Amino acid sequence: GENVEQHPSTLSVQEGDSAVIKCTYSDSASNYFPWYKQELGKGPQLIIDIRSNVGEKKDQRIAVTLNKTAKHFSLHITETQPEDSAVYFCAASMDSGYSTLTFGKGTMLLVSP
Amino acid sequence: NAGVMQNPRHLVRRRGQEARLRCSPMKGHSHVYWYRQLPEEGLKFMVYLQKENIIDESGMPKERFSAEFPKEGPSILRIQQVVRGDSAAYFCASSPFGLAGDTDTQYFGPGTRLTVL
């Protein structure tokens, strides 16, 4: 089955800096890669996703890049703000009919003012 | 459009009791997924259901756990004879599936935090 590795497990940055979180996956058949943000005591919120027919997707301060050959994808947050502090999860699935998500273990991002 | 709803938000049970967790998907969504999250871990898939059907239960323990999604009403995750190791956050997600452009996008509820004493 699919295995998703996520690094780093914790990341501390100063407000205004950029943050990068990286994930690798094992199943070359995976072609859908969402990122979720989870705040304390809440459910995961989808913040951006990418499908394998594109290499990069951007939404304001958030971008995701995908390298299918190397089987890794990354989340980039620019101009970080304290409210970006949360746990971020990457996931992978096969976008064919239904497909369950395999999650990484998460990255705790702390943005200091 | 209301999001995915789960209740209760917190549930405390003693060992040997039953736990029932409820999930109402987003309006228009007929596909429900249950995930379990242990402390400082990612979410692990348990079961995927459509109305009145279990499609994939490969992530659900064979004993004590069951799930249903009836024609009317919420999806239910049921844990019988709970043990301390069942303590976790249980999240439900729903997806529209079949609607153009949204295949596989899953939207999560706030979760139920189960504590077994």
gemmi code that builds the backbone of each chain (N, CA, C; Angstrom):
import gemmi

chains = {
    "A": [
        ("GLY", (0.818, -1.202, 0.000), (0.000, 0.000, 0.000), (0.851, 1.250, 0.000)),
        ("GLU", (0.199, 2.366, -0.082), (0.877, 3.657, -0.120), (1.504, 3.979, 1.234)),
        ("ASN", (2.663, 4.635, 1.195), (3.335, 5.118, 2.394), (3.764, 6.561, 2.142)),
        ("VAL", (3.417, 7.448, 3.040), (3.753, 8.864, 2.886), (4.642, 9.293, 4.046)),
        ("GLU", (5.806, 9.838, 3.704), (6.746, 10.353, 4.696), (6.724, 11.880, 4.638)),
        ("GLN", (6.740, 12.520, 5.788), (6.638, 13.979, 5.853), (7.752, 14.531, 6.729)),
        ("HIS", (8.383, 15.620, 6.276), (9.474, 16.261, 7.017), (9.400, 17.782, 6.836)),
        ("PRO", (9.803, 18.566, 7.844), (10.210, 18.096, 9.175), (8.987, 17.829, 10.044)),
        ("SER", (9.193, 17.295, 11.217), (8.075, 17.072, 12.128), (7.703, 18.363, 12.864)),
        ("THR", (8.677, 19.242, 13.066), (8.407, 20.555, 13.628), (9.207, 21.595, 12.853)),
        ("LEU", (8.644, 22.790, 12.761), (9.277, 23.860, 12.006), (8.945, 25.183, 12.684)),
        ("SER", (9.985, 25.897, 13.079), (9.803, 27.210, 13.703), (10.384, 28.276, 12.801)),
        ("VAL", (9.592, 29.291, 12.512), (10.044, 30.395, 11.662), (9.613, 31.708, 12.283)),
        ("GLN", (10.267, 32.777, 11.842), (9.887, 34.117, 12.252), (8.814, 34.640, 11.285)),
        ("GLU", (7.950, 35.441, 11.833), (6.907, 36.049, 10.999), (7.538, 36.730, 9.790)),
        ("GLY", (6.952, 36.467, 8.617), (7.474, 37.054, 7.389), (8.400, 36.131, 6.613)),
        ("ASP", (8.955, 35.132, 7.303), (9.806, 34.157, 6.617), (8.950, 33.196, 5.803)),
        ("SER", (9.631, 32.400, 4.989), (8.951, 31.334, 4.240), (9.092, 30.017, 4.981)),
        ("ALA", (8.139, 29.133, 4.755), (8.170, 27.789, 5.352), (7.968, 26.768, 4.239)),
        ("VAL", (8.738, 25.687, 4.308), (8.626, 24.624, 3.314), (8.487, 23.293, 4.026)),
        ("ILE", (7.502, 22.537, 3.636), (7.266, 21.200, 4.187), (7.286, 20.215, 3.031)),
        ("LYS", (8.010, 19.095, 3.234), (8.213, 18.156, 2.138), (7.613, 16.788, 2.447)),
        ("CYS", (7.092, 16.153, 1.410), (6.534, 14.809, 1.548), (6.996, 13.936, 0.396)),
        ("THR", (7.207, 12.673, 0.696), (7.490, 11.688, -0.335), (6.440, 10.584, -0.252)),
        ("TYR", (6.173, 9.949, -1.376), (5.194, 8.869, -1.391), (5.799, 7.677, -2.111)),
        ("SER", (5.207, 6.523, -1.918), (5.823, 5.305, -2.432), (5.115, 4.724, -3.663)),
        ("ASP", (3.809, 4.961, -3.782), (3.033, 4.329, -4.851), (2.978, 5.240, -6.079)),
        ("SER", (3.616, 4.821, -7.141), (3.664, 5.654, -8.342), (2.284, 5.845, -8.975)),
        ("ALA", (1.296, 5.042, -8.563), (-0.061, 5.201, -9.085), (-0.804, 6.363, -8.433)),
        ("SER", (-0.288, 6.886, -7.329), (-0.945, 8.022, -6.675), (-0.877, 9.238, -7.565)),
        ("ASN", (-1.981, 9.970, -7.649), (-1.971, 11.144, -8.513), (-2.815, 12.291, -7.974)),
        ("TYR", (-3.157, 12.228, -6.699), (-3.881, 13.330, -6.070), (-3.237, 13.588, -4.718)),
        ("PHE", (-2.858, 14.879, -4.469), (-2.046, 15.213, -3.301), (-2.610, 16.456, -2.612)),
        ("PRO", (-3.425, 16.266, -1.596), (-3.962, 17.417, -0.864), (-3.105, 17.747, 0.353)),
        ("TRP", (-3.216, 18.996, 0.801), (-2.603, 19.441, 2.039), (-3.705, 19.947, 2.963)),
        ("TYR", (-3.587, 19.545, 4.233), (-4.570, 19.958, 5.226), (-3.882, 20.705, 6.361)),
        ("LYS", (-4.602, 21.668, 6.912), (-4.147, 22.422, 8.078), (-5.053, 22.065, 9.244)),
        ("GLN", (-4.456, 21.696, 10.355), (-5.254, 21.330, 11.521), (-4.862, 22.199, 12.704)),
        ("GLU", (-5.789, 22.981, 13.177), (-5.578, 23.783, 14.370), (-5.992, 22.979, 15.595)),
        ("LEU", (-5.490, 23.386, 16.733), (-5.697, 22.624, 17.967), (-7.181, 22.407, 18.241)),
        ("GLY", (-7.558, 21.164, 18.418), (-8.933, 20.845, 18.766), (-9.908, 20.889, 17.609)),
        ("LYS", (-9.391, 21.042, 16.389), (-10.283, 21.132, 15.229), (-9.979, 20.039, 14.216)),
        ("GLY", (-10.863, 19.902, 13.240), (-10.644, 18.948, 12.170), (-9.730, 19.511, 11.103)),
        ("PRO", (-9.148, 18.647, 10.293), (-8.272, 19.117, 9.201), (-9.059, 19.925, 8.180)),
        ("GLN", (-8.443, 21.009, 7.735), (-9.052, 21.858, 6.707), (-8.214, 21.800, 5.447)),
        ("LEU", (-8.847, 21.508, 4.338), (-8.131, 21.491, 3.066), (-7.662, 22.899, 2.719)),
        ("ILE", (-6.364, 23.045, 2.434), (-5.857, 24.371, 2.084), (-5.433, 24.450, 0.626)),
        ("ILE", (-4.982, 23.361, 0.069), (-4.605, 23.337, -1.343), (-4.413, 21.884, -1.752)),
        ("ASP", (-4.628, 21.596, -3.012), (-4.377, 20.242, -3.508), (-3.829, 20.324, -4.922)),
        ("ILE", (-3.227, 19.247, -5.353), (-2.644, 19.217, -6.690), (-2.845, 17.831, -7.285)),
        ("ARG", (-3.121, 17.802, -8.558), (-3.245, 16.540, -9.259), (-2.050, 16.380, -10.183)),
        ("SER", (-1.806, 15.168, -10.613), (-0.520, 14.859, -11.239), (-0.363, 15.431, -12.636)),
        ("ASN", (-1.414, 16.040, -13.159), (-1.268, 16.606, -14.500), (-0.658, 18.008, -14.478)),
        ("VAL", (-0.357, 18.498, -13.274), (0.323, 19.796, -13.152), (1.515, 19.664, -12.204)),
        ("GLY", (2.501, 20.541, -12.367), (3.678, 20.454, -11.528), (3.680, 21.452, -10.389)),
        ("GLU", (2.817, 22.469, -10.495), (2.794, 23.503, -9.456), (1.420, 24.158, -9.432)),
        ("LYS", (1.028, 24.534, -8.232), (-0.245, 25.240, -8.069), (-0.074, 26.268, -6.981)),
        ("LYS", (-0.659, 27.440, -7.182), (-0.459, 28.531, -6.225), (-1.803, 29.147, -5.857)),
        ("ASP", (-1.924, 29.509, -4.582), (-3.117, 30.189, -4.104), (-2.675, 31.216, -3.079)),
        ("GLN", (-2.515, 32.449, -3.505), (-2.066, 33.555, -2.665), (-0.712, 33.215, -2.056)),
        ("ARG", (-0.603, 33.072, -0.739), (0.706, 32.836, -0.105), (1.095, 31.357, -0.066)),
        ("ILE", (0.229, 30.515, -0.570), (0.477, 29.076, -0.487), (0.714, 28.511, -1.887)),
        ("ALA", (1.707, 27.626, -2.002), (1.973, 26.963, -3.266), (2.347, 25.515, -2.982)),
        ("VAL", (2.049, 24.664, -3.935), (2.440, 23.263, -3.835), (3.144, 22.884, -5.130)),
        ("THR", (4.239, 22.141, -4.995), (4.965, 21.647, -6.160), (4.973, 20.131, -6.123)),
        ("LEU", (5.003, 19.540, -7.292), (4.955, 18.075, -7.409), (6.020, 17.607, -8.389)),
        ("ASN", (6.798, 16.616, -7.967), (7.775, 15.984, -8.839), (7.423, 14.500, -8.904)),
        ("LYS", (6.729, 14.099, -9.952), (6.248, 12.715, -10.052), (7.392, 11.731, -10.257)),
        ("THR", (8.424, 12.167, -10.932), (9.554, 11.272, -11.177), (10.214, 10.885, -9.860)),
        ("ALA", (10.426, 11.879, -9.010), (11.064, 11.644, -7.722), (10.066, 11.228, -6.651)),
        ("LYS", (8.781, 11.303, -6.959), (7.713, 10.964, -6.015), (7.803, 11.800, -4.748)),
        ("HIS", (7.896, 13.117, -4.952), (7.795, 13.993, -3.795), (7.043, 15.266, -4.136)),
        ("PHE", (6.440, 15.847, -3.124), (5.697, 17.082, -3.288), (5.900, 17.950, -2.049)),
        ("SER", (5.799, 19.243, -2.236), (6.143, 20.180, -1.167), (5.104, 21.273, -1.043)),
        ("LEU", (4.959, 21.754, 0.185), (4.094, 22.908, 0.485), (4.990, 24.096, 0.798)),
        ("HIS", (4.709, 25.216, 0.164), (5.477, 26.435, 0.391), (4.519, 27.506, 0.905)),
        ("ILE", (4.868, 28.086, 2.047), (4.091, 29.208, 2.580), (5.013, 30.410, 2.640)),
        ("THR", (4.653, 31.478, 1.962), (5.466, 32.694, 1.978), (4.848, 33.714, 2.933)),
        ("GLU", (5.690, 34.650, 3.354), (5.245, 35.738, 4.241), (4.397, 35.189, 5.397)),
        ("THR", (4.967, 34.255, 6.127), (4.205, 33.587, 7.182), (3.697, 34.563, 8.227)),
        ("GLN", (2.553, 34.216, 8.805), (1.905, 35.022, 9.831), (1.627, 34.127, 11.046)),
        ("PRO", (1.506, 34.707, 12.223), (1.254, 33.880, 13.417), (0.039, 32.965, 13.264)),
        ("GLU", (-0.964, 33.409, 12.527), (-2.159, 32.576, 12.351), (-1.911, 31.370, 11.432)),
        ("ASP", (-0.737, 31.314, 10.822), (-0.372, 30.115, 10.061), (0.081, 28.979, 10.986)),
        ("SER", (0.314, 29.295, 12.241), (0.749, 28.278, 13.195), (-0.321, 27.195, 13.335)),
        ("ALA", (0.068, 25.951, 13.079), (-0.867, 24.820, 13.098), (-0.068, 23.568, 12.745)),
        ("VAL", (-0.763, 22.442, 12.691), (-0.155, 21.213, 12.180), (-0.607, 21.027, 10.734)),
        ("TYR", (0.328, 20.781, 9.863), (0.038, 20.596, 8.441), (0.264, 19.130, 8.058)),
        ("PHE", (-0.697, 18.579, 7.347), (-0.616, 17.198, 6.891), (-0.633, 17.139, 5.374)),
        ("CYS", (0.258, 16.340, 4.816), (0.160, 16.014, 3.407), (-0.534, 14.659, 3.277)),
        ("ALA", (-1.057, 14.390, 2.109), (-1.726, 13.114, 1.865), (-1.600, 12.764, 0.390)),
        ("ALA", (-1.831, 11.495, 0.104), (-1.772, 11.022, -1.277), (-2.879, 10.012, -1.508)),
        ("SER", (-3.385, 9.998, -2.723), (-4.372, 8.983, -3.094), (-4.374, 8.824, -4.609)),
        ("MET", (-5.050, 7.784, -5.035), (-5.238, 7.591, -6.474), (-6.559, 8.244, -6.857)),
        ("ASP", (-6.498, 9.147, -7.765), (-7.677, 9.911, -8.160), (-8.446, 9.157, -9.239)),
        ("SER", (-8.947, 7.996, -8.893), (-9.695, 7.201, -9.865), (-10.887, 6.592, -9.169)),
        ("GLY", (-12.065, 7.168, -9.411), (-13.219, 6.700, -8.661), (-13.048, 7.121, -7.218)),
        ("TYR", (-13.370, 6.251, -6.289), (-13.121, 6.613, -4.906), (-11.681, 6.263, -4.589)),
        ("SER", (-11.141, 6.929, -3.639), (-9.812, 6.557, -3.176), (-9.594, 7.095, -1.786)),
        ("THR", (-9.051, 6.298, -0.920), (-8.800, 6.749, 0.444), (-7.485, 7.506, 0.500)),
        ("LEU", (-7.389, 8.409, 1.436), (-6.199, 9.222, 1.622), (-5.222, 8.533, 2.564)),
        ("THR", (-3.943, 8.549, 2.195), (-2.871, 8.124, 3.095), (-2.140, 9.378, 3.535)),
        ("PHE", (-2.094, 9.595, 4.839), (-1.555, 10.834, 5.387), (-0.117, 10.674, 5.866)),
        ("GLY", (0.639, 11.770, 5.779), (1.891, 11.855, 6.494), (1.618, 12.094, 7.972)),
        ("LYS", (2.672, 12.095, 8.777), (2.503, 12.214, 10.232), (2.342, 13.649, 10.705)),
        ("GLY", (2.510, 14.599, 9.805), (2.238, 15.976, 10.175), (3.482, 16.784, 10.495)),
        ("THR", (3.381, 18.092, 10.289), (4.436, 19.046, 10.636), (3.814, 20.127, 11.494)),
        ("MET", (4.354, 20.310, 12.680), (3.884, 21.410, 13.530), (4.659, 22.667, 13.165)),
        ("LEU", (3.951, 23.635, 12.609), (4.556, 24.909, 12.212), (4.266, 25.952, 13.278)),
        ("LEU", (5.317, 26.575, 13.763), (5.177, 27.655, 14.740), (5.760, 28.923, 14.138)),
        ("VAL", (4.929, 29.938, 14.002), (5.359, 31.223, 13.464), (5.412, 32.219, 14.609)),
        ("SER", (6.609, 32.696, 14.895), (6.798, 33.628, 16.006), (6.711, 35.078, 15.519)),
        ("PRO", (5.993, 35.928, 16.292), (5.864, 37.327, 15.880), (7.200, 38.060, 15.978)),
    ],
    "B": [
        ("ASN", (-23.915, 26.716, 3.266), (-23.823, 25.256, 3.212), (-23.075, 24.779, 4.450)),
        ("ALA", (-23.792, 24.098, 5.317), (-23.161, 23.627, 6.541), (-22.087, 22.622, 6.204)),
        ("GLY", (-21.034, 22.594, 7.013), (-19.961, 21.649, 6.812), (-20.310, 20.287, 7.360)),
        ("VAL", (-19.301, 19.427, 7.425), (-19.485, 18.101, 7.999), (-19.704, 18.252, 9.508)),
        ("MET", (-20.698, 17.578, 10.006), (-21.007, 17.692, 11.435), (-20.762, 16.359, 12.126)),
        ("GLN", (-20.157, 16.451, 13.299), (-19.919, 15.248, 14.091), (-20.391, 15.489, 15.518)),
        ("ASN", (-20.943, 14.467, 16.100), (-21.284, 14.541, 17.524), (-21.241, 13.167, 18.151)),
        ("PRO", (-20.925, 13.114, 19.437), (-20.548, 14.268, 20.238), (-19.131, 14.730, 19.926)),
        ("ARG", (-18.753, 15.880, 20.394), (-17.389, 16.365, 20.195), (-16.424, 15.676, 21.156)),
        ("HIS", (-16.907, 15.379, 22.323), (-16.108, 14.669, 23.328), (-16.957, 13.549, 23.909)),
        ("LEU", (-16.326, 12.402, 24.092), (-17.041, 11.240, 24.607), (-16.128, 10.502, 25.578)),
        ("VAL", (-16.622, 10.269, 26.754), (-15.859, 9.532, 27.763), (-16.591, 8.229, 28.046)),
        ("ARG", (-15.861, 7.140, 27.982), (-16.434, 5.831, 28.244), (-15.494, 5.050, 29.159)),
        ("ARG", (-16.088, 4.161, 29.943), (-15.294, 3.245, 30.761), (-15.041, 1.988, 29.942)),
        ("ARG", (-13.963, 1.319, 30.270), (-13.628, 0.067, 29.574), (-14.827, -0.878, 29.572)),
        ("GLY", (-15.102, -1.468, 28.409), (-16.205, -2.410, 28.292), (-17.503, -1.795, 27.811)),
        ("GLN", (-17.598, -0.457, 27.842), (-18.821, 0.186, 27.360), (-18.787, 0.322, 25.842)),
        ("GLU", (-19.886, 0.818, 25.309), (-19.990, 1.029, 23.858), (-19.870, 2.516, 23.556)),
        ("ALA", (-19.241, 2.815, 22.435), (-19.151, 4.203, 21.972), (-19.835, 4.303, 20.608)),
        ("ARG", (-20.661, 5.329, 20.449), (-21.330, 5.592, 19.166), (-20.988, 6.994, 18.717)),
        ("LEU", (-20.387, 7.085, 17.546), (-19.971, 8.353, 16.997), (-20.801, 8.624, 15.743)),
        ("ARG", (-21.281, 9.858, 15.619), (-22.181, 10.202, 14.515), (-21.544, 11.216, 13.584)),
        ("CYS", (-21.877, 11.082, 12.319), (-21.352, 11.990, 11.299), (-22.429, 12.314, 10.281)),
        ("SER", (-22.695, 13.592, 10.100), (-23.603, 14.046, 9.046), (-22.769, 14.707, 7.960)),
        ("PRO", (-22.779, 14.164, 6.748), (-21.943, 14.736, 5.682), (-22.463, 16.089, 5.229)),
        ("MET", (-21.648, 16.772, 4.456), (-22.070, 18.035, 3.862), (-23.280, 17.779, 2.957)),
        ("LYS", (-24.090, 18.781, 2.807), (-25.269, 18.673, 1.965), (-24.850, 18.320, 0.542)),
        ("GLY", (-25.494, 17.317, 0.001), (-25.183, 16.913, -1.369), (-24.096, 15.858, -1.468)),
        ("HIS", (-23.446, 15.556, -0.328), (-22.404, 14.523, -0.321), (-23.012, 13.194, 0.107)),
        ("SER", (-22.674, 12.153, -0.637), (-23.221, 10.839, -0.288), (-22.122, 9.831, 0.021)),
        ("HIS", (-20.896, 10.339, 0.222), (-19.770, 9.458, 0.485), (-19.116, 9.885, 1.789)),
        ("VAL", (-18.920, 8.923, 2.663), (-18.395, 9.196, 3.996), (-17.171, 8.329, 4.271)),
        ("TYR", (-16.164, 8.949, 4.860), (-14.940, 8.255, 5.249), (-14.727, 8.481, 6.742)),
        ("TRP", (-14.276, 7.457, 7.433), (-13.890, 7.595, 8.839), (-12.382, 7.387, 8.966)),
        ("TYR", (-11.756, 8.267, 9.780), (-10.328, 8.192, 10.052), (-10.121, 8.239, 11.561)),
        ("ARG", (-9.035, 7.651, 12.006), (-8.667, 7.718, 13.425), (-7.317, 8.419, 13.541)),
        ("GLN", (-7.204, 9.271, 14.539), (-5.956, 9.993, 14.774), (-5.504, 9.758, 16.202)),
        ("LEU", (-4.368, 9.094, 16.348), (-3.762, 8.914, 17.654), (-2.913, 10.145, 17.969)),
        ("PRO", (-2.638, 10.402, 19.245), (-1.850, 11.583, 19.609), (-0.542, 11.685, 18.824)),
        ("GLU", (-0.297, 12.848, 18.260), (0.931, 13.153, 17.512), (1.137, 12.208, 16.326)),
        ("GLU", (0.049, 11.725, 15.781), (0.115, 10.866, 14.590), (-0.748, 11.473, 13.493)),
        ("GLY", (-0.527, 11.002, 12.287), (-1.407, 11.390, 11.187), (-2.708, 10.631, 11.265)),
        ("LEU", (-3.575, 10.922, 10.348), (-4.866, 10.262, 10.305), (-4.741, 8.928, 9.565)),
        ("LYS", (-5.383, 7.912, 10.122), (-5.371, 6.581, 9.511), (-6.774, 6.230, 9.029)),
        ("PHE", (-6.871, 5.833, 7.783), (-8.147, 5.457, 7.195), (-8.738, 4.248, 7.904)),
        ("MET", (-10.039, 4.296, 8.142), (-10.726, 3.150, 8.734), (-11.725, 2.522, 7.762)),
        ("VAL", (-12.669, 3.340, 7.285), (-13.754, 2.770, 6.488), (-14.326, 3.829, 5.566)),
        ("TYR", (-14.818, 3.365, 4.414), (-15.451, 4.243, 3.421), (-16.845, 3.697, 3.134)),
        ("LEU", (-17.844, 4.572, 3.208), (-19.218, 4.136, 3.016), (-19.939, 5.048, 2.027)),
        ("GLN", (-20.841, 4.442, 1.298), (-21.855, 5.175, 0.555), (-23.186, 4.844, 1.224)),
        ("LYS", (-24.210, 5.525, 0.818), (-25.521, 5.269, 1.423), (-25.849, 3.771, 1.373)),
        ("GLU", (-26.054, 3.209, 2.541), (-26.473, 1.814, 2.722), (-25.420, 0.792, 2.294)),
        ("ASN", (-24.218, 1.228, 1.992), (-23.180, 0.286, 1.562), (-21.840, 0.589, 2.202)),
        ("ILE", (-21.142, -0.461, 2.638), (-19.751, -0.335, 3.035), (-18.909, -0.696, 1.825)),
        ("ILE", (-18.097, 0.258, 1.365), (-17.318, 0.048, 0.151), (-15.930, -0.507, 0.471)),
        ("ASP", (-15.316, 0.032, 1.508), (-13.956, -0.364, 1.862), (-13.803, -0.245, 3.369)),
        ("GLU", (-13.609, -1.362, 4.039), (-13.397, -1.340, 5.489), (-12.043, -1.919, 5.840)),
        ("SER", (-11.098, -1.791, 4.929), (-9.791, -2.411, 5.104), (-8.992, -1.833, 6.266)),
        ("GLY", (-9.325, -0.631, 6.706), (-8.581, -0.028, 7.798), (-9.242, -0.177, 9.156)),
        ("MET", (-10.338, -0.859, 9.194), (-11.088, -0.977, 10.444), (-10.781, -2.306, 11.115)),
        ("PRO", (-10.521, -2.294, 12.427), (-10.292, -3.566, 13.133), (-11.466, -4.514, 12.920)),
        ("LYS", (-11.150, -5.789, 12.812), (-12.183, -6.779, 12.483), (-13.156, -6.990, 13.632)),
        ("GLU", (-12.686, -6.793, 14.833), (-13.541, -7.033, 15.995), (-13.878, -5.716, 16.677)),
        ("ARG", (-15.043, -5.658, 17.219), (-15.562, -4.568, 18.062), (-15.937, -3.318, 17.291)),
        ("PHE", (-15.432, -3.123, 16.090), (-15.722, -1.913, 15.326), (-16.723, -2.223, 14.207)),
        ("SER", (-17.672, -1.323, 14.023), (-18.593, -1.440, 12.899), (-19.010, -0.043, 12.464)),
        ("ALA", (-19.465, 0.054, 11.225), (-19.893, 1.343, 10.700), (-21.093, 1.139, 9.803)),
        ("GLU", (-21.921, 2.168, 9.757), (-23.074, 2.124, 8.863), (-23.383, 3.517, 8.368)),
        ("PHE", (-24.084, 3.583, 7.255), (-24.527, 4.848, 6.681), (-25.907, 4.568, 6.091)),
        ("PRO", (-26.936, 4.694, 6.907), (-28.283, 4.324, 6.462), (-28.835, 5.294, 5.429)),
        ("LYS", (-29.906, 4.864, 4.822), (-30.549, 5.694, 3.803), (-30.963, 7.044, 4.376)),
        ("GLU", (-31.444, 7.022, 5.588), (-31.818, 8.252, 6.271), (-30.966, 8.398, 7.529)),
        ("GLY", (-30.506, 9.574, 7.800), (-29.777, 9.809, 9.039), (-28.278, 9.797, 8.859)),
        ("PRO", (-27.555, 10.031, 9.964), (-26.117, 10.161, 9.884), (-25.408, 8.816, 9.751)),
        ("SER", (-24.142, 8.889, 9.436), (-23.292, 7.701, 9.493), (-22.915, 7.461, 10.955)),
        ("ILE", (-22.827, 6.209, 11.339), (-22.497, 5.839, 12.719), (-21.259, 4.967, 12.721)),
        ("LEU", (-20.301, 5.335, 13.569), (-19.163, 4.449, 13.861), (-19.383, 3.926, 15.267)),
        ("ARG", (-19.419, 2.619, 15.390), (-19.746, 1.993, 16.667), (-18.553, 1.181, 17.147)),
        ("ILE", (-18.185, 1.407, 18.404), (-17.091, 0.646, 19.007), (-17.653, -0.066, 20.232)),
        ("GLN", (-17.649, -1.369, 20.173), (-18.161, -2.143, 21.303), (-17.037, -2.499, 22.266)),
        ("GLN", (-17.390, -2.637, 23.529), (-16.436, -3.085, 24.566), (-15.116, -2.321, 24.460)),
        ("VAL", (-15.201, -1.010, 24.583), (-14.024, -0.170, 24.368), (-12.900, -0.529, 25.333)),
        ("VAL", (-11.684, -0.337, 24.830), (-10.462, -0.524, 25.625), (-9.689, 0.791, 25.585)),
        ("ARG", (-8.700, 0.923, 26.483), (-7.961, 2.184, 26.580), (-7.295, 2.546, 25.257)),
        ("GLY", (-6.867, 1.534, 24.503), (-6.213, 1.793, 23.224), (-7.119, 2.401, 22.169)),
        ("ASP", (-8.427, 2.414, 22.444), (-9.369, 3.046, 21.507), (-9.402, 4.563, 21.685)),
        ("SER", (-8.786, 5.060, 22.740), (-8.762, 6.509, 22.970), (-8.042, 7.199, 21.816)),
        ("ALA", (-8.731, 8.103, 21.169), (-8.194, 8.765, 19.977), (-9.209, 9.802, 19.534)),
        ("ALA", (-8.820, 10.564, 18.513), (-9.774, 11.444, 17.843), (-10.258, 10.731, 16.585)),
        ("TYR", (-11.555, 10.710, 16.393), (-12.142, 10.048, 15.235), (-12.746, 11.128, 14.341)),
        ("PHE", (-12.269, 11.147, 13.102), (-12.730, 12.158, 12.160), (-13.526, 11.520, 11.033)),
        ("CYS", (-14.531, 12.236, 10.641), (-15.351, 11.848, 9.504), (-15.088, 12.855, 8.387)),
        ("ALA", (-15.051, 12.370, 7.169), (-14.933, 13.253, 6.003), (-16.010, 12.860, 5.002)),
        ("SER", (-16.418, 13.816, 4.210), (-17.374, 13.496, 3.147), (-16.877, 14.054, 1.825)),
        ("SER", (-17.343, 13.452, 0.761), (-16.972, 13.928, -0.574), (-18.183, 13.843, -1.476)),
        ("PRO", (-18.203, 14.713, -2.489), (-19.344, 14.696, -3.405), (-19.291, 13.529, -4.379)),
        ("PHE", (-18.122, 13.156, -4.749), (-17.839, 12.086, -5.693), (-18.869, 11.991, -6.817)),
        ("GLY", (-18.388, 12.049, -8.017), (-19.285, 11.936, -9.152), (-19.675, 13.285, -9.711)),
        ("LEU", (-19.460, 14.352, -8.903), (-19.743, 15.673, -9.443), (-18.500, 16.179, -10.164)),
        ("ALA", (-18.699, 16.844, -11.288), (-17.578, 17.275, -12.115), (-16.614, 18.161, -11.340)),
        ("GLY", (-15.347, 17.820, -11.396), (-14.316, 18.691, -10.842), (-14.007, 18.457, -9.386)),
        ("ASP", (-14.746, 17.624, -8.695), (-14.521, 17.481, -7.261), (-14.254, 16.056, -6.835)),
        ("THR", (-13.929, 15.220, -7.767), (-13.646, 13.834, -7.394), (-12.550, 13.780, -6.351)),
        ("ASP", (-12.813, 13.073, -5.301), (-11.832, 12.785, -4.266), (-11.562, 13.907, -3.278)),
        ("THR", (-12.085, 15.092, -3.465), (-11.865, 16.127, -2.450), (-12.675, 15.774, -1.217)),
        ("GLN", (-11.997, 15.609, -0.100), (-12.651, 15.219, 1.141), (-12.651, 16.391, 2.110)),
        ("TYR", (-13.782, 16.607, 2.729), (-13.959, 17.693, 3.687), (-14.212, 17.068, 5.050)),
        ("PHE", (-13.445, 17.513, 6.038), (-13.466, 16.877, 7.342), (-14.361, 17.605, 8.334)),
        ("GLY", (-14.908, 16.815, 9.234), (-15.639, 17.355, 10.357), (-14.691, 17.704, 11.495)),
        ("PRO", (-15.233, 18.226, 12.609), (-14.404, 18.661, 13.734), (-13.885, 17.515, 14.598)),
        ("GLY", (-14.423, 16.319, 14.396), (-13.926, 15.160, 15.130), (-14.656, 14.884, 16.429)),
        ("THR", (-14.553, 13.647, 16.867), (-15.005, 13.227, 18.195), (-13.789, 12.706, 18.942)),
        ("ARG", (-13.551, 13.297, 20.102), (-12.423, 12.850, 20.914), (-12.917, 11.857, 21.958)),
        ("LEU", (-12.517, 10.627, 21.768), (-12.953, 9.538, 22.650), (-11.880, 9.283, 23.701)),
        ("THR", (-12.309, 9.285, 24.940), (-11.421, 8.946, 26.050), (-11.993, 7.732, 26.753)),
        ("VAL", (-11.176, 6.705, 26.882), (-11.602, 5.494, 27.577), (-10.875, 5.422, 28.917)),
        ("LEU", (-11.661, 5.404, 29.974), (-11.071, 5.386, 31.319), (-10.786, 3.969, 31.783)),
    ],
}
model = gemmi.Model(1)
for chain_id, residues in chains.items():
    chain = gemmi.Chain(chain_id)
    for i, (resn, *xyz) in enumerate(residues, 1):
        res = gemmi.Residue()
        res.name, res.seqid = resn, gemmi.SeqId(i, " ")
        for name, pos in zip(("N", "CA", "C"), xyz):
            atom = gemmi.Atom()
            atom.name, atom.element = name, gemmi.Element(name[0])
            atom.pos, atom.b_iso = gemmi.Position(*pos), 0.0
            res.add_atom(atom)
        chain.add_residue(res)
    model.add_chain(chain)
structure = gemmi.Structure()
structure.add_model(model)
structure.setup_entities()
